[in-house]
């Protein structure tokens, strides 16, 4: 599931259901792509590196003059994302706001997410994003692979930044189950979690395993995209502008760096973004964030599964993190703002754009 889905369902944003996760699927893996026409304008506002290539990471401040041109011409600037509670929505919003662009708010009466927006974000199914971009319906999108690389191969757009550059080693998807299933089937839950841990470990063990995974994923019954396109981001590189392929060894992480551990601080970050953009319409206490995270993220199940794998000789004890569930505070975001998962309200107060404290959208100035 998208990382925001179990959290949103549990707090009743959208469909109400208590969903839990004992397992985080991966780190990173997403990107933001813009049309060729938008990229041509953005390049005028981007510095160059020693090789004469665009200086990365590319901030949304380079997009701001383009959005202003659209606005002056009376045209909306539209971008696609995967789902209102997807990692892609929050990463795109984070990048835009860090560059001085308002990505819009959700309100109890307007769930478009476009209230007061400089850039209009809407849901576009991932496989349709390249075609929708080519048609001019959207000017850019945020999505997981292989749909950013597909734009490069088709020659219709340019990925300008990866989520690794927006938030280094951000959690992406999770394995979700209903709380009822977990309660009724504890051993099955542990067994499936063991299998997932082993799969993640296999993916990160060798380049050969990644190549085999690429071949499997390219089959029509799975992703169905060309193996060459999938391999462009699964085997240690990422291509931005056509021909500008750069090393990206940690763009997709499935096991190392404790990628599979369900940290409370990861859950809390997504909850802060729901509050920041109005999906959570009222102020919540730090205790509420902690309690909500702990009701959805279940490291106790992960630890049981991992300990069993250690006993089976299939995992090293060092592969299980020593943690209280919260990662150390980090400022490895594109805007350098420090995030401490144990202080969510303090974190929200650091942003110029976004709801904080007892604010609601109606109280904000345009």
Secondary structure, 3 states (H helix, E strand, C coil): CEHHHHHHHHHCCCCCCCEEEEEECCEECEEEEEEHHHHHHHHHHCCECCCCCECCCCCCHHHHHHHHHHHHCCCCCEEEECCCCCHHHHHHHHHHHHCCCCCCEEECCEEEEEECCCCEEEECCHHHHHHHHHCCCCCEEEEECCHHHHHHHHCCEEEEEEHHHHECCCECEEEEEEHHHHHHCHHHHHHHHHHHHHHHHHHHHCHHHHHHHHHHHCCCCCCCCCHHHHHHHHCCEEECCCCCEEECCCCEECCHHHCCCCCHHHHHHHHHHHHHCCCCCCCCCHHHHHHHHHHHECHHHHHHHHHHHHHCCCCCHHHCCCCCCCCCCECCECCCCCECCCCHHHHHCCCCCCCCCCCCHHHCCC
